[in-house]
Amino acid sequence: LARFGYRVASYSCIGKDEIGRYVLDAFRAEGVATEFLTEYSDAKTDLSSIIVMTQNGERTIFHNRDANERLVVRKESLKRADWLFVSALNGEWRKNVDTILEAKTAYGMQLALNPGQHNIKEDAEKMLTLLPSVDVLLLNKDEAIELLQSAGSVTNDELNDEWYLMRKLSEHGAKIIGITDGKRGAWGYNGQEFWYCPIHTRNGVVDSTGAGDAFGSGFMAAHLSGKSLDQSLSAGMANSGSVVGFYGAIEGLLHEQDMTELLPLITPERLR
C-alpha cells in the first residue's frame, strides 16, 4: 500500500533486538510509519523459518511468536485512521477484537479483515462477530469454510461452492468479499456482482510465501482508489502473481507503474 502512495502505519510489537532493527529499517525504507510499533527489551521479535519445496514453490512455515503475544490494541491510538486492515491478531486477541469494534463505532473508520488461521481455529464464532462491521473481507477458501462451519451445519457440496460461501459470508454482514484458492484463482462478491479472476504469474512460481498478503494489498490498493470489484480482483491477482516469482514475501510486491502494465493481461469473468 505504501508503494501505491498511501500513508500506512504498522500497529504491532517487536523486540529490541537485531531482527527488530531489521523490521524498523525495512518499514522506514518503504515509507511505512513506525510510531505504533511497541518495542520490548525483554521480548524477541517474532521469527519465522520457511521451508520451500523447489519443485512447486509450496512452503511450510514454522514460527515463534514472542513480542506480539503482548499486542494490546488501544482505541485512542486508532482515531486518526481512515481504514484499519486487520490481519492475524495475537496477545489477548479477543479483547483486541472488542477494542477494534469500539474504535470503529467511535471514530467511523472503515475496516478490512484478513483473519488469522489461529484466530479462526481458536474461536471462529468470535471472528464472525466482526463481520457486520467489515467493509472488505479477504481470506482463502479454507478459512471461509472454517468460519462458516462454526455458524451451523453445511454440506460438503455447499462448502465446495464459492457462490454459496460468498452469499453466506455476505449474510453474516461482510460488504465486499474476496476469496482466494491457490492456483484456482480468486472470487469476489459485493452483494450484487459475483466475479472470478484466474491467476497470472510474471515469472512462474518460486515460493508461495506471502501470496495471500500480496493479494490483499493489491486488492485494497485498487479498492481505495475507487476501482470496481473486478478491477480490485485483478490487482490482487497481479500482486500475488508477482510475489510468488521470488523468494520471500517482499521482493515481488508491485509499484503502481508495474501494476498498470500488468492489469491489461488479466481478464476477470463475471459469473452473476
C-alpha positions in Angstrom: 0.0 0.0 0.0 2.9 2.4 0.7 4.3 1.7 -2.7 1.0 3.0 -4.2 1.3 6.3 -2.3 -0.9 5.6 0.7 0.0 6.7 4.2 0.5 3.4 6.1 1.4 2.6 9.7 2.0 -0.8 11.2 0.4 -1.5 14.6 2.4 -4.3 16.1 5.1 -5.3 18.6 8.8 -6.1 18.2 11.8 -6.8 20.4 14.8 -4.6 20.9 17.0 -7.0 19.0 18.7 -7.4 15.6 15.5 -8.6 13.9 13.5 -5.8 15.4 16.0 -3.3 14.0 15.7 -5.0 10.6 11.9 -4.6 10.7 12.2 -0.9 11.6 14.7 -0.3 8.8 12.6 -2.2 6.2 9.5 -0.2 7.2 11.2 3.1 7.0 12.8 2.3 3.7 9.3 1.7 2.3 7.8 4.8 3.9 5.7 2.9 6.5 5.2 4.8 9.7 6.5 3.0 12.8 5.0 5.2 15.6 2.6 2.4 16.5 5.3 -0.3 16.9 5.8 -1.1 20.5 9.4 -2.3 21.4 10.0 -4.6 24.3 13.5 -5.0 25.7 12.6 -8.3 27.3 11.0 -10.0 24.3 12.2 -11.3 21.0 10.9 -10.1 17.7 8.6 -12.8 16.1 10.5 -15.0 13.7 9.5 -17.5 11.0 11.5 -20.3 9.4 10.2 -21.1 5.9 10.9 -24.4 4.1 10.2 -24.1 0.4 9.7 -27.1 -2.0 11.7 -26.1 -5.0 9.6 -28.5 -7.2 6.4 -26.4 -6.9 7.0 -23.4 -4.6 4.8 -24.7 -1.8 6.1 -23.9 1.7 5.8 -24.9 5.3 6.3 -22.2 7.9 7.5 -22.7 11.5 7.0 -19.6 13.6 7.8 -18.3 17.0 5.7 -15.6 18.5 7.1 -13.7 21.4 6.8 -9.9 21.2 3.4 -10.0 19.5 1.9 -12.1 22.3 1.9 -8.7 24.1 -0.1 -7.0 21.5 -2.7 -4.6 23.0 -4.9 -2.5 20.7 -5.8 0.8 22.3 -8.8 2.6 20.9 -7.4 6.1 21.2 -4.4 5.1 19.1 -6.7 4.4 16.1 -8.7 7.6 16.0 -6.7 9.1 13.0 -7.1 6.1 10.8 -9.4 6.2 7.7 -9.0 2.4 7.4 -7.9 -0.4 9.6 -6.5 -3.5 7.9 -6.7 -6.3 10.5 -4.8 -9.5 9.9 -3.8 -12.2 12.4 -4.3 -10.9 16.0 -2.1 -12.1 18.9 -2.0 -11.5 22.6 -5.4 -11.3 24.2 -6.8 -11.1 20.8 -10.5 -11.4 21.8 -10.1 -8.2 23.8 -8.3 -6.6 20.8 -11.3 -7.5 18.6 -13.6 -5.8 21.0 -11.4 -2.7 21.0 -11.4 -2.6 17.2 -15.2 -2.7 17.2 -15.3 0.1 19.8 -12.9 2.2 17.7 -14.9 1.7 14.5 -18.1 2.8 16.3 -16.4 5.8 18.0 -14.4 7.1 15.0 -16.2 5.8 11.9 -13.1 4.4 10.1 -13.6 1.5 7.6 -12.5 -2.0 8.3 -10.8 -4.6 6.2 -10.3 -8.1 7.7 -7.9 -10.9 6.7 -8.5 -13.3 9.7 -5.6 -15.2 11.1 -5.9 -19.0 10.9 -5.2 -19.4 14.6 -7.9 -16.9 15.4 -10.5 -18.9 13.4 -9.3 -22.2 14.9 -9.5 -20.9 18.5 -12.8 -19.0 18.2 -14.4 -18.8 14.9 -17.7 -17.6 16.4 -15.8 -14.5 17.8 -14.4 -13.7 14.4 -17.9 -14.0 13.0 -19.0 -11.2 15.4 -16.7 -8.9 13.4 -18.3 -9.4 10.0 -21.2 -7.0 10.4 -18.6 -4.3 10.8 -16.3 -5.5 8.0 -16.2 -3.4 4.8 -13.8 -5.7 3.0 -13.3 -9.3 3.9 -10.2 -11.1 2.4 -9.5 -14.8 3.1 -8.7 -18.1 1.5 -11.3 -20.7 0.8 -10.2 -23.0 3.7 -10.6 -20.1 6.1 -14.1 -19.2 4.6 -15.1 -22.9 5.2 -13.9 -23.0 8.8 -15.7 -19.7 9.6 -19.0 -20.9 8.2 -18.8 -24.4 9.7 -18.8 -22.7 13.1 -22.1 -21.0 12.2 -24.1 -24.2 11.6 -24.2 -27.4 9.7 -23.4 -27.3 5.9 -23.0 -30.0 3.3 -19.7 -30.8 1.5 -21.3 -29.7 -1.8 -22.1 -26.3 -0.2 -18.6 -25.9 1.2 -17.1 -26.5 -2.2 -19.3 -23.9 -3.9 -17.7 -20.5 -3.9 -21.0 -18.9 -4.7 -22.5 -20.4 -1.6 -19.6 -19.3 0.6 -19.8 -15.7 -0.8 -23.5 -15.5 -0.1 -23.3 -16.9 3.4 -20.4 -14.5 4.4 -22.4 -11.7 2.9 -25.4 -12.7 5.0 -23.2 -12.5 8.1 -22.5 -8.9 7.3 -19.4 -8.6 5.2 -19.9 -6.0 2.5 -17.2 -6.8 -0.1 -15.6 -10.3 -0.1 -12.5 -11.7 -1.8 -11.8 -15.4 -1.6 -8.6 -17.0 -2.9 -7.9 -20.7 -3.6 -4.3 -21.0 -4.7 -3.8 -22.0 -8.3 -7.6 -21.9 -8.9 -7.7 -18.1 -8.7 -9.9 -15.8 -6.7 -13.6 -14.8 -6.5 -15.2 -11.6 -5.4 -18.7 -10.6 -4.3 -20.2 -7.2 -3.2 -23.8 -8.2 -2.6 -24.7 -7.6 -6.3 -21.9 -8.8 -8.6 -20.1 -12.1 -8.4 -16.7 -12.3 -10.3 -14.0 -14.8 -10.9 -10.3 -14.0 -11.7 -7.7 -16.5 -12.8 -4.1 -16.5 -11.6 -1.4 -14.6 -13.5 2.2 -15.1 -12.7 5.1 -13.0 -14.1 8.0 -15.4 -13.5 6.2 -18.7 -12.6 6.1 -19.9 -9.0 9.2 -20.0 -7.0 7.8 -19.5 -3.5 4.2 -19.1 -2.5 5.1 -17.3 0.8 3.1 -14.1 1.1 0.8 -14.8 -1.9 -2.3 -14.2 0.2 -1.0 -11.0 1.8 0.1 -9.7 -1.7 -3.4 -10.4 -3.0 -4.9 -8.5 -0.1 -2.7 -5.4 -0.5 -3.2 -5.4 -4.3 -7.0 -5.7 -3.9 -7.0 -2.9 -1.3 -4.8 -0.6 -3.3 -7.3 -0.8 -6.2 -10.4 -0.5 -3.9 -9.0 2.5 -2.1 -8.5 4.3 -5.4 -12.2 3.7 -6.3 -11.7 0.8 -8.7 -14.6 -1.7 -9.3 -14.7 -5.2 -7.8 -13.4 -6.9 -10.9 -10.5 -4.4 -11.2 -9.7 -4.9 -7.5 -9.6 -8.7 -8.0 -7.3 -8.2 -11.0 -5.0 -6.0 -9.0 -4.9 -8.6 -6.2 -4.0 -11.4 -8.6 -1.3 -9.2 -10.3 0.4 -8.5 -7.0 0.1 -12.1 -5.8 1.3 -13.5 -9.1 4.4 -11.2 -8.9 5.4 -12.1 -5.4 5.3 -15.9 -6.0 8.1 -15.4 -8.6 10.6 -14.5 -5.8 11.7 -16.0 -2.5 10.1 -14.3 0.4 7.0 -12.0 0.7 8.5 -8.6 -0.2 10.7 -8.6 -3.3 7.9 -9.1 -5.8 5.4 -6.6 -4.4 4.4 -4.2 -7.3 4.7 -0.5 -7.7 2.0 1.5 -9.4 3.7 1.5 -12.8 4.2 -2.3 -12.7 0.5 -2.8 -11.9 -0.6 -0.5 -14.7 1.4 -2.7 -17.2 0.1 -6.0 -15.8 -3.6 -5.3 -15.5 -4.4 -5.5 -19.2 -3.1 -9.1 -19.2 -5.6 -10.2 -16.6 -9.2 -10.9 -17.6 -11.8 -11.5 -14.8 -15.1 -13.1 -15.6 -18.5 -12.0 -14.2 -20.4 -15.1 -13.1 -23.6 -13.5 -11.8 
